[in-house]
Amino acid sequence: MSSEQRCRHCRAPLRLTLADLGSAPPSNAYLTDEDLEAPEIWYPLRVLVCEHCWLVQTQDFARADALFHPDYAYFSSVSSTWLAHAERYVADMVERFRLDTGHRVVEIAANDGYLLQYVQARGLPCLGIEPTTATAAAARAKGLTIVGDFFGLELAETLVAQGQAADLVVANNVLAHVPDIDDFVRGVVRLLKPSGLATFEFPHLLRLLAETQFDTLYHEHFSYLALGVVERIFRANGLSVFDVEEWPTHGGSLRVYAQRADTGRWPRQARVDALLQRERAAGLETPAAYSDFQARAETIRHELLGFLLQARREERQVVGYGAAAKGNTLLNYAGVRPDLLAYVVDRNPAKQARYLPGSRIPVVDESRLTETRPEYVLILPWNLRDEVMRQLAEVRAWGGRFVTAVPRLQLW
């Protein structure tokens, strides 16, 4: 590892490794038939820990604009569970903070309008920021106003000058995706009205470590976050945390509530300090918390490969469900190819008739399942296991079984 790699937040040298997963292509760079005739770009996939501020982060190899390209194929509305979560979020924010038509909501990383559609339905002024062309087009088709750009301080200045300052900034699953986390937070501070607030949702590092969720490590995730380091970064850039909630989404997430440090008026809730204490008790600011993660990831890889090889010997077909980024990390780390996983089903038309990056496993629609009736369906987005098993109840009718690999190999 180069000695020049420094922390994205505090600039301290990075010497502690959480995981080295070899190399992989960008996890959302799905391939066409034509792409199969060309080489892919693979980047080393290493995740490092800053022992000064404790920000966990990928080692720098790929630029954000190379990862979040115009035809980025992640559409949030594909998951009914996530849509229900977004609708509940809007209802909760309206009720708790008494939002009405005099308040403006701005969502950063609005994706396909999965959340702002519920804001719009309530008649609240709203604006989305979404740099990827395909998802922004889907949001605009819902009648939403979308700014097609990456967010940071510069864009925030422009929006405020245009009269688009926000009473509520929504940032779901984007804080971990930004290469310059300080500039992003400064942008949020600038975008907020003096009395405004912002919420941030992201997978909780505490759960990632406890459950060996190594498949959530990929290049598009620049940072892996706990409340302690987030509060530290926010404080350095003018935001103050006043509340936090734990949610089951994405394998265990936090929703952090923040306000401008200079003008905020919301009192700090006791559960902020309670969670900070839990993180300290788990040793998140000590090297010991990160020491055995690599070995546990290797165990999961070996268990999955053992299962797939045994199924092949027994001439039992295994297929995948969910062409998810986390699945691509898992399959590429384990070296799985179409001889062990025949195909992957996905409901997203933007991914169908393409191939997974790296493994080059074909992505198909659900009709293939009933045609081939595989013995096993490996659910790659394990965080949606219950939703997927409900959707695919017919698998059990022909004697098929479901499989998840993380945090350990399980048959359902």
Secondary structure, DSSP 8 states (H G I E B T S, - for coil): --TT-B-TTT--B--EEEEEEEEE--TT--B-TTGGGS----EEEEEEE-TTT--EEE-S-S-HHHHS-TT----GGG-HHHHHHHHHHHHHHHHHHT--TTS-EEEES-TTSTTHHHHHHTT--EEEE---HHHHHHHHTTT--EE-S--SHHHHHHHHHTT--EEEEEEES-GGG-S-HHHHHHHHHHHEEEEEEEEEEEEBHHHHHHTT-GGG--TT--EEB-HHHHHHHHHHTTEEEEEEEEE-GGGSEEEEEEEETTT------HHHHHHHHHHHHTTTTSGGGGTTHHHHHHHHHHHHHHHHHHHHHTT--EEEE---HHHHHHHHHHT--TTTS--EE-S-TTTTTSB-TTT--BEE-THHHHHH--SEEEESSGGGHHHHHHHTTHHHHTT-EEEE-SSS-EE-
